[in-house]
Amino acid sequence: MNDTNEGIPMGNAEWQEIVKSIPVVCDITETTAEGVVRQVLKAVFEKNGLPMDKLDDTVSTVIAHSQCDIGFTAMYGLAIPHGYIAGLEKLLVGIGILRHGSSIDFNAIDGSRTHIFFVIVCSSPNHPGYRQLLARLCRCLISDDNVSRLASVSTRNDLEALLSC
């Protein structure tokens, strides 16, 4: 599959549809990168009706891609781990937030510990809209110090307001 709209920015309607579909997992209880990704992906799988027998493989894929793809490693307490499920039609995103001063080592390039995780799953790195999603997400988070504001997100409305850029 070729990404024919690689240079085209993601439209507001498409962005809002994705934001409205993001499960928010607050108060993550896991203490490892794999555990956090599993907890967030479980919510994504449940929300999207994906078969749970694919969860373990997807977690492994996300962890493997995130460890070797320096372009999307953690920084400033935020990580965007991502992976692929062959044949997946749409982009799936979940957010996990560690609270109460909790954080984990996710090999951040700036040495910081990570407490906010946007987990992204799609069919391949060439999935239409994947790069646009990453660009839009980064643009929203970088502006107005939104990374630090993410730590207080606890509802769908909070997330939608924060990502309404």
N, C-alpha and C positions, 0 to 999 in steps of 0.2 A: 504494500500500500504506500503510495507516495503522498507526502504532505503538500498538496497543491496550494494551500493558502498560508504557507510558511511566513511570508512577509506581511500578511494582512492582520491588523490588530483584531483582537476578539471584541465583538460587538457587545453592547451593554445588555441586550436581552439574553444572549448566550451566557454571559458572565453571571447575571442574576440567577439564571436557571441553575447553574452549577453551584453558586453560593447557597441557594435555597435547599440543595440536595445534600449539603455537607453535614454528616453527623458530628456533633460536638461531644467529645468524651472528656468531661471535666474530672478532676481529682483522680488522675491515673494512679493505679495502685502498683504498677509494675516498677521494677528497679533496674531493668536492663533495656538496651536498645531493642532487642528482639521482642521482649515482653511488651514494651510500649507499642511497637508496630503491630504486634498480634492483637492487642486490645483495641486499637483504633481500627484495624482491618476487620475485626469481628463485627464492629458496629457498621462499617461500610457494607460488608457482605449481608448482614441482616437487613439493612435498609433497602438494598438493591436486589434481594432475593437470590443471591449467588449461592451455589452449593458449598456448604461448609467443608466438604472433603477436599476442596481446592485451597483452603485457608493456609495450611502448613507450607505448601509449595509456594504460595504467593508471598508469605512472610519471608521465606528463604530467598526468593528472588529480590524482594525489596531490600533486604539487608545486604545481599551481595552487590546489587547495583549501587547502593548508597556508599558502600565502602570503597568502590573503585572509581566513582564518578565525582571528581573534585569540584565540578561545576555546581553541584547541589548538595554539598556537605553542610554541616552546621556552622552557623556564625551568630553572634549576638544573642545566644540562647534559643535560637530557632533552627530547626532542621526541616528539610523537605525530602524525606526519603521517598523513593519511587521505584516502581517495578512494573512488570508487564504480565498480562494473561492473554495468550494467543486467542484471537477471535472475539475479544471483548469489544462491543460496539461503541461504548461511550467512555468518557473520562470519569473516573470515580475519585473522590477526594474525601478525606476525613481529617479531623483535627483532634489532637490529644493535648491536654494541658496538665502538667504536673503542678500542684499547688503547694502552699505552705513552705516555700523555700526549697522544695525538692527539685533536684535536677540529676541528670545522668551524664556520663561521659559518652559523647557520640562522635568523638574524634574531630571536634570543631577545628577549622583551620586557624581560628583566632585563639584557641586554647580554652574558650569558655565552655561551661557546662550547659546542657540543653534542657529546657523545660517546656518548649512548645514544638509540636510536631504536626506538620501538614503531610499526610501520607497520600501519595498519588498513585493510581493504578490505571493503566490503559493497555491497548493491544501491543504497542511497540513505541519506540522513540519517534517513529514517523507517523504516529496516529494523528489524523487531522485535528488541529486545535491544541495539541499537547504543548508545543513551544509557546503558543499564544497564552495558554493558561499560566505557564510558569512566568512569562513576562508580566502579565497583568497582576498575578499574585505578588511578585516581587515589587512591582511599582506601587501597589496598594500598601504593602507592609513597610516599605522604605519611607514613604511620605508620612509626615506628621507624627513620627515616632510611634507608629502603630504596633511595632513588635512588642514594645513594653506594655501597650494597652491590651494586647491579646491575653496577657496573663489574667485579666479580670473578666474575660468573656465567660459567661455561664449559660447563656440562652441563645437560641436561634436568632432572636431579634438583636442581641448584642453583636453577634458575628456579622449579620447582614448590615448593620449600621457601620461597623468598622470597615467592612469590605465594599462599601458603596462608592468607591472611587471610580 
